[in-house]
Amino acid sequence: MDSEEAGEQGAGTDDAEMATAGDTSDAERPPGPELPPGEDEISAAPLLAMGTRMHSHRRLDPGDEGRIRRRWGDGDDAVYVIDDGPDHCMVGRRVGKAPDCVYCLVARVSLEQYEDIEVGDGAWSDVFSDARDISLCGVVDEEEAASNVFLVQHYRRPGHVPLDYLPGSPLLEFTDEPDGES
């Protein structure tokens, strides 16, 4: 899918519900288990996509030093952050949805960049501008089956990411129909 197609077309509650019901509001989700202090709830589709693309295989438990689970912004504008080893974080946001899939933009940033944004020395809405390993991923998360995360597009440079995929853009509606068919 190229950026022109995505502009005409256009990702997730426990994201199984979001992917199937099309719900995109964090506020409409039923309450989950209580989160540890300093952690925010992360939608399942971005969490699955970030977890698949992360470089570190270190999995920290809630409360472990160095564990990061944050959300900047709300609703369609939310950007999610998780730790990715001792020196990096993964960031992700929902970009669009299709009937059976949620699309997420995910990338890797330095821990320093994350810390700067946390203390107000940077804007979370610009987090993708200095990111590396930027990818658009599709997430199919069904209640009765295993989740599936697939790579749709990898971007070599932040400037190659379509503007419609960046924070501040509304959630896109992707279709499964090839160009020219309706």
N, C-alpha and C positions, 0 to 999 in steps of 0.2 A: 504494500500500500504506500503510495507516495503522498507527499504533503498536500498536493492539490486534491487528491481523493479525500483525504482526511478532513480538509476544510469543508467539504460538502457533506461529510458524514460525521464521525466523531468518536467509562469504566465504572461500586460499590459499597452491610451489617455483618455482622458476621458476614462476610461478603458473599456467602452462598445466597443469603436473602437478597442482597443488593443486586447481584448478578442476575438472579432469576426474577425478582420483583421490580427491578429498575430503580430501587430506592437509592438516592444519592445523599440523603441528609443524615449527618451524624446525630442530630438532635432527635430524629425519629426512631432511632434504634432502641430496642429494649435494653434496660440496664444490665450490664454484665457483672462479673465478679469485681469486688473492690480492688482498685489498683494500688500498688505500693506507692509511698510518697515519692514525688518527683517524676512519676511516669504518667503519660497520657495514653488514652485509648487509641489504638491504630486500627483502621479498617483492614479487614482480612486481605482484600485484593492487593493493596499496596504492600502490606506486610509479606505476603507470599512472593510478590515480584521482587522486592528488595532482598528477601532471604535467598531467593534463587540466584540473583546476580551478585550477591556479596562475595568478597574475596576470602574472608576469614571463615574458618569452620568452628571458631570458638563460640559457643553458645552460653551466655551468662543467664543465670536464674534471676528472678525478681529479687531485688535487694543486693545483688552482687555489685561490688565496686566496678565502675566502668560501664555498667549496663545503661543504655540510653534508649528510651521510648518516649518520643516527644511528638507533639502536633503543633504546628504553627498555622494559625488561621482557622477558619471554619467552613463547613459545607464544601461546595465545589472548589473553593480556593485553598483548602487545607493542603499543607505540605507535611509529610510524616518523616521522622528521622529515627534510625536505629543505629546502634554501634556496629562497626565492622572492623574488628581488631583493635589494637591499642592506639592506633594513630589515624583512623578514618571512620567515617559514618556513611551510611547509605541514606539517600533522600528519595522520596517518591510522592507522586500525587496522581489522583485519578484524572484521566484526560477525557475519556469517553466511554460509551457503552454500546453494545449491540444486544440483541435478544438473549444471547447465551454467553456473553463475554464482557468483562470489564477491562479496559485498556489503561495502563499506568505508565507514566514516564518515571524512570528510576535512574539514579546516578550516584557516583561516589565523590565525597568531599573530604577534605582534611578535618581532623578533629579540631584543629585551630580555627578553621572557618566556622564550624558549628559553635564553638565556644564564643567567638566574636559575635555571632548573631544572638546567642543566648544573653549576652550582657549588653546588647543594644549597639554594638559597634558595626553592625551590618544589617541589611534588610533581608528577611527570610524570603521575600518575593523575588529576590535576585540570586537565590542560592544556586540555581542551575548555570549561572553565567560563568562560574569558575569551576564547574564540576568536571569530572572525568568519567569515562566508561558510561556514557549516557545512552539509554536504551528505551525504546517503547516496547512494552511487553503486554501480551494478552493473558488474562487469567480466567480460566473456566473453573469454577468451584461449585460442584454439585454436592448436595447433602448425602446422596446415596453412593457417591463414587469418589475416587481420589481427585485431588485438585491437579490442574494442569496449567503450567506457566510456559508460554512460548515467546520467543523473540520475534518481534515484528520488524523492527528496524534498529540498527545501531548508528549512532551519530559520532563521527570522529571529533567534531569540535562543537562547543556550545552554540556557535552561530549557525550551525546547520539544523538545529532543532526548530521545527515550525513554531511560529509565535502562538498559534492556537493551542499549543500543548503546554505553554508556560503559565505559571501562576498569574491570576488576573483574568484568565480566559474562562468562558463558561464551559460546562461539560458538553462534549460533542456527541451526536448520535451517529454511530457507524452503522452501515448496512452491509449485508452479505452479498448484495447484487453487484456484479461487475459493471464498470462504466458502460453507459449506453443502454442498459437493460432497465426496465421498470415493471 
